[in-house]
Every structure is written in C-alpha cells, then in structure tokens.
Amino acid sequence: MMAYLVTILATGLGLLVVDTLVPGVDIANFPSALIAAIIIGLVNSSIRPILSALSLPLTFLTLGGFSLIVNGFCLWLASLFAPGFSMSGLIAFILAPVILSFTSTFLNKYFAERAIA
C-alpha cells in the first residue's frame, strides 16, 4: 500500500515537472496533479495493455517507436478525465510521456532509497 502511495506521489510531482517543461501541458495545482496521477495509473493498468497488444505489429515495424504514440494517447486520455489537467499539441503528446517517465522513475527511486534508510 505504501509503495502505491509513493508511486502516486512521484507521478504527481512528475506531472508538475512536465507542466513546467512542456508547452501544451497545463496542471492547475498539486491536488489536480495527484488526481491525474491516479487516473494515469488506472488508464495504464486497464487500457494501455489492450492498446499495446493491438498495436504490436506497428510497434514491431517501427522498432518500438509506435510505443511513444501509445504512451501519448494514454496520457491524453487520462487528461480528458482528470479535472485541472489538460494536454494540447503534438509536442505535448510526444514529449510529455517521455519526461513524465524519466521524472517519476527518478522520484520513485529517490523515495525508495529514503524509505530504506
């Protein structure tokens, strides 16, 4: 349970970093980022596996490049359901999931190291 809460917190903080770095991504405040993190987790656990399986031939042909489109679509889909979180533009569609992945992974590792110590 604690690991799930740390993941939500890291994703919420990562969304705030994405909001700062990527034009076209707007997050109203930190509670909106936390709600968006929960919705992103739900979309990634329910819809993303189906999309990844259906797009496997395209992902194979593009040597994994199409997975960027799948990630962007899932993040955009989560922005439709999260109040205070919006995405617009091609740059946000492609760049936001990449930066979110890097920042949330870094923050997860950081919080995990602090929890052990």
C-alpha positions in Angstrom: 0.0 0.0 0.0 2.8 2.4 0.9 4.6 1.7 -2.4 1.4 2.6 -4.3 1.1 5.9 -2.5 4.8 6.7 -3.2 4.2 5.9 -6.9 1.2 8.3 -6.9 3.2 11.0 -5.2 6.1 10.5 -7.6 3.8 10.6 -10.6 2.1 13.7 -9.3 5.4 15.5 -8.8 6.5 14.3 -12.2 3.4 15.9 -13.7 4.3 19.2 -12.2 7.7 18.9 -13.7 6.1 18.1 -17.1 3.8 21.1 -16.7 6.9 23.3 -16.2 8.9 21.9 -19.1 6.5 21.0 -21.9 4.3 23.6 -23.6 0.8 22.4 -24.0 0.5 20.7 -20.7 -1.4 22.5 -18.0 -2.0 21.4 -14.5 -4.0 23.7 -12.2 -2.5 22.7 -8.8 -0.9 19.9 -6.8 -4.2 18.2 -5.9 -5.1 18.1 -9.6 -1.8 16.5 -10.2 -2.5 13.8 -7.6 -5.9 13.1 -9.1 -4.3 13.0 -12.6 -1.7 10.5 -11.3 -4.4 8.2 -10.0 -6.2 8.4 -13.3 -3.0 7.8 -15.3 -2.4 4.7 -13.1 -5.9 3.4 -13.9 -5.5 4.1 -17.7 -2.1 2.5 -17.7 -3.3 -0.6 -16.0 -6.5 -1.1 -17.9 -6.4 0.4 -21.4 -2.7 0.6 -22.2 -2.2 -3.2 -22.3 -5.0 -3.6 -24.8 -3.6 -0.8 -27.0 -0.1 -2.2 -26.8 -1.4 -5.7 -27.8 -3.4 -4.3 -30.7 -0.6 -2.1 -31.9 2.1 -4.8 -31.6 2.6 -5.1 -35.4 3.1 -1.4 -35.8 5.4 -1.3 -32.8 7.4 -4.1 -34.3 7.7 -2.4 -37.7 8.8 0.9 -36.2 11.3 -0.8 -33.9 9.4 0.4 -30.8 8.7 3.9 -32.0 5.0 3.5 -32.1 5.0 2.9 -28.3 5.6 6.7 -28.0 2.2 7.2 -29.7 0.5 4.7 -27.4 2.0 6.4 -24.3 1.0 9.8 -25.6 -2.6 8.6 -26.3 -2.9 7.1 -22.8 -1.7 10.3 -21.2 -4.1 12.4 -23.4 -6.9 10.0 -22.5 -6.2 10.5 -18.8 -6.2 14.3 -19.3 -9.8 14.0 -20.5 -11.0 12.5 -17.2 -8.8 14.5 -14.8 -10.1 17.9 -13.7 -7.4 20.6 -13.8 -5.2 18.6 -16.2 -5.1 19.3 -20.0 -2.9 18.5 -22.9 -2.8 20.1 -26.3 -0.5 19.9 -29.3 1.8 17.4 -30.9 4.8 18.3 -28.8 2.9 17.7 -25.6 1.6 14.4 -27.0 5.0 13.0 -27.7 7.3 14.8 -25.2 5.2 14.7 -22.0 5.1 10.9 -21.6 8.9 10.7 -22.0 9.6 13.4 -19.4 7.0 12.0 -17.1 8.5 8.6 -17.3 12.0 9.9 -16.5 11.0 12.1 -13.6 8.6 9.6 -12.0 11.2 6.8 -12.2 13.8 9.1 -10.7 11.5 10.2 -7.9 10.3 6.6 -7.2 14.0 5.5 -6.8 14.7 8.6 -4.6 11.8 7.9 -2.3 12.5 4.2 -2.2 16.1 4.9 -1.1 14.9 7.3 1.6 12.4 4.8 2.9 15.0 2.1 3.3 17.5 4.4 5.2 
